[in-house]
């Protein structure tokens, strides 16, 4: 039945609902999925609204940049049109290709049945976690997925080992999937999963809170609380990034336009001096 929802729900959402259904805790799974989708929808809306104006300025810049050469007679009207239209269609084509690739990946992930094997680690996973600005967002996103999925699965009645296998499958980044496998191996050997959560990918507060949850028998509650916190942190970071990205684009485009205007004014001044002289 969950496969019928693959066009509307991500693999992680369907897996969480399936775990809730199997454990008799479907309302909890629905609540967690609704909270996560609401936060992600708000983050995507902020990004789209923040990029609307920069794209408009970019289109204006395409018209302004070759204008000095056309105004001074260095290029013909046909050449001016080519300089405007070729970059425009190149950018639009690149954007369409990115959208198509993203959509194909989403459809491929959506067609995966519940219980499929986890995807292997890719080069893109390592690049994202090595990029300064993207690494922080990627870590928070994976922590949120791991904590919310593992917590909801355990709360739904799944055993810890089964919940960890499910969490490994739905974790976005391959390096974090490898960490979840270490957590699974530790739990299989009878060790606490917090013992496998070492390194820069897990803050000390997370390890301490999960360890307290393991010792108190309320691991699911601790994980769900951490998952909500991580999702809220991720949404907040996206909102802040959506505010700064347009400002940076505004600055770059404005500098380039001013530079072109200065070139045009200098050329007009030079032509006027020659005419007077």
C-alpha positions, 0 to 999 in steps of 0.5 A, spaced: 500 500 500 505 504 501 508 504 494 501 507 492 504 513 495 511 514 492 509 520 488 507 524 494 511 521 500 519 520 500 522 513 501 524 515 509 516 518 510 513 511 507 518 507 511 516 511 517 509 510 516 510 502 515 514 502 521 508 505 525 503 501 521 507 494 523 508 496 530 501 499 531 503 506 532 501 509 526 498 516 529 506 517 531 508 516 525 503 520 521 505 526 526 512 526 525 512 525 518 507 531 518 512 535 522 518 534 517 514 535 511 511 542 514 518 544 516 521 542 509 516 545 505 517 552 509 524 552 507 523 550 500 518 556 499 523 561 503 529 559 498 524 560 492 522 567 494 529 569 496 531 567 489 526 570 485 528 577 485 536 575 484 533 572 477 530 578 475 536 582 476 540 577 472 535 578 466 536 585 467 544 584 467 544 580 461 541 586 457 545 591 460 552 588 459 553 588 452 549 595 451 555 599 452 558 596 445 552 596 442 551 604 444 558 605 441 557 602 435 562 596 436 557 591 435 550 591 430 543 590 433 544 582 431 550 581 435 547 585 441 541 580 440 546 574 440 549 576 446 543 577 450 539 571 448 545 566 448 547 566 455 539 567 457 538 560 453 544 557 456 542 559 463 535 556 462 537 550 459 542 549 465 537 550 470 532 545 466 537 540 466 538 540 473 531 540 475 530 534 470 536 530 473 533 532 480 526 529 478 529 523 475 533 522 482 527 523 486 523 518 482 528 513 482 528 513 490 521 513 490 520 507 486 524 503 491 520 498 495 520 498 503 526 494 505 531 495 499 538 495 500 541 501 502 545 505 497 553 505 497 557 511 498 558 516 492 563 521 491 558 526 491 557 524 499 564 526 500 564 532 496 558 535 500 561 533 507 567 537 505 564 543 502 565 548 508 558 552 507 554 545 505 557 541 510 554 544 516 547 543 513 548 536 510 550 534 517 544 537 520 540 534 515 542 527 516 542 527 524 535 529 523 533 523 519 537 518 523 534 521 530 527 521 527 527 515 523 530 511 529 526 514 534 519 513 531 521 506 529 523 504 536 517 507 539 513 503 533 515 497 536 521 495 532 527 492 535 533 496 535 537 492 530 531 492 525 530 500 526 537 501 525 537 497 518 531 501 516 535 508 518 541 506 514 536 505 508 533 512 509 539 516 511 541 521 505 549 521 505 553 515 504 558 517 510 552 517 515 550 510 512 556 507 514 556 510 521 549 507 522 552 500 520 557 501 525 551 503 530 548 496 528 554 492 529 555 495 536 548 494 538 548 487 535 554 486 539 550 488 545 554 495 546 550 501 546 549 505 540 552 511 543 559 508 543 559 508 536 557 515 535 564 518 535 568 523 531 566 530 528 559 528 525 556 527 532 556 533 537 557 531 544 550 533 547 547 528 542 552 522 544 550 524 552 543 525 551 542 518 547 546 515 552 542 518 558 536 515 553 539 508 553 540 508 560 533 510 562 530 506 557 527 512 554 531 512 547 525 513 543 523 519 546 530 522 546 531 520 539 525 523 537 526 530 541 533 530 537 530 529 531 525 535 532 530 539 534 535 537 528 529 539 523 528 545 526 535 547 526 535 545 519 529 549 517 532 555 520 539 554 517 535 554 510 531 560 512 538 564 513 541 562 507 535 564 503 536 571 506 544 571 504 544 568 497 540 574 494 544 579 497 550 576 495 547 575 488 545 582 488 552 585 490 555 581 484 550 583 479 550 590 481 558 591 481 558 588 474 553 593 472 556 599 475 563 596 472 560 596 465 557 603 466 563 606 468 566 603 461 561 606 457 562 613 460 569 613 459 568 611 452 563 616 451 568 621 455 574 619 450 569 620 444 567 627 446 574 629 448 577 627 441 571 631 438 572 637 441 580 636 440 
